[in-house]
Amino acid sequence: MPSVDQGASTISSSISLVKTIIGAGLLSMPLAFSTDGLVAGVLIILLAAFTSGYGLFLQAYTSKYVPTGHATFFNLCSVTYPSLSVVFDIAIAVQCFGCALSYLVLIGDITPTIVTYVPYIDPGNYRTFWILVSTLVCVPLSFLKNLDSLKYTSVLGLVAILYMSILVVSHFFIGDVPQELKGNITLMPPNVSGVFSTFSIIVFAFTGHQNMFSIVNEAGDKSLSSLTRLVNNAILISSGFFILVGITGYLTFGDNVNGNVILSYADGWTTALGRFCIVFMVIFSFPLMIHPARISVNNIFYWTKINVFHGHEDINATLTTSATESSTLLGSDPSQESLETAAAKKESHIVPFSHKTFVVITTILLFAGYTLAISITSFALVLAIVGATGSTAISFILPGLFGYKLIGSESDDPSILETVFKNLSLALTIWGFVVMVLCLYTSLFLNQV
């Protein structure tokens, strides 16, 4: 049993996970309801909550199959599907980096609408100015190695989310929005294409899987029961926020709601504070995206170093050897070694991450992110495609494949519960591919019409 001061507390882990899940997608929930209707909107949120929650649960469950404290997508891929490990890490790195980049673009777009005058700065350079100002906060936080170190900034981010939620809910109950701004309200979606157009908003809003393994590694209590409670609480809290903001924002504006509900309200100090909260939230969300991107880039660097620059040290051979060493874990060795002992044999799966490499990769990511954010103003299509592939891989496909491959593998006669988990894992993988196809169709074809 770990001592109280070992690792991150349950509360700290919960804050990190909730803050990772609840991001800018919260403010698009009313738009999703405007195409889905009240009833279907709630049902789709609950479906997304269940599937995403099960993906998080599978990450917690399968983390025991690798050395304690070293659970990553790369390591789990090395145990299950070695040849795909680098491919998925590329998808994860691009997805998380793209999300972090979108936060910087959002900072540059919204901050000038809050602070309309800056002395000695040309108005045409306001966007670049505010993006560069964000480095004062984003850069130092991005160099923190553990998610637990970001718990206090995550609390501040959650305070900003709470204010924006109160703003939306209070405007609904006060009823101070002019009648001419309100549109139609429906219970069910008027057409299927409308549901497809906003389907990805709801599904991707629950994406917190990129940081789940880090949360597991840093947790003081790594028992499955504790991690399951952590996942359940995070999903319940996130669902509550999404449903509350989605319904009240939609009932306020109907189908005339903006893609960012805060921007739908008339100018005023409460609205200006709400816009500031958006900037505040994404600034503290930025390092939460850099963290998993950095891990994946290091994994890619390690794979490239072994395969390209030291070809005689083939990583697949190394991984095969490690898989042989861990045969007990997968049920082929009759010995009675414990799962923890068997997992500890796989030290070759632990990707080295020196302080020098940490600093270099972080510096490159930050430099590339800020350079691109200043250079471009919109990359919605690229981000949508990356989200459709990267997010589905992180949230559904990979956790499902891990669960299907590993759960019950240490026994010749898995229990009924293990069989159920295994079948649900396969279903989650299939669901991931369905979501990918739907979202790619929406991004490439439906939104172009």
Buried (B, 14 or more C-beta within 10 A) or exposed (E): EEEEEEBBBBEBBBBBBBBBBBBBBBBBBBBBBBBBBBEBBBEBBBEBBBBBBBBBBBBBBBBBBBBEEBBBBBBBBBBBBBEBBBBBBBBBBBBBBBBBBBBBBBBBBBBBBBBEEBEEEEEEEBBBBBBBBBEEBBBEBBBBEBBBBBBEBBBBBBBBBEBBBBBBBEBBEEEEBEEEBBEEBBEEBBEEEBBBBBBBBBBBBBBBBBBBBBBBBBBBBBEEEBBBBBBEBBBEBBBEBBBBBBBBBBBBBBBEBBBBBBBBBEEEEBBBBBBBBBBBBBBBBBBBBBBBBBBBBBBBBBBEEBBEEEEEEEBEEBBEEBBEBBEBBBBEBEEEBEEEEBBBBBEBBBBEBEEEBBEBBBEEBBEEBBEBBBEEEEBEEBBBBBBBBBBBBBBBBBBBBBBBBBBBBBEEEBEEEBEEBBEBBBBBBEBBBEBBEBBBBBBEEBEEE
